[in-house]
Amino acid sequence: MSVATTTPRRARRHSAAAEAERKNAAAALQRALDRRDNGGATGH
């Protein structure tokens, strides 16, 4: 079973809102990782 056949990807047709949402998700993930490793952006 190929994933490509079940979930076709759209080629560069992302809307600005979808792109912003992806960037926000990436930023939130990075903040979470920074908190986990004692000394990320906050320096705790």
Secondary structure, DSSP 8 states (H G I E B T S, - for coil): --HHHHS---SS---HHHHHHHHHHHHHHHHHHHHHTTSSSS--
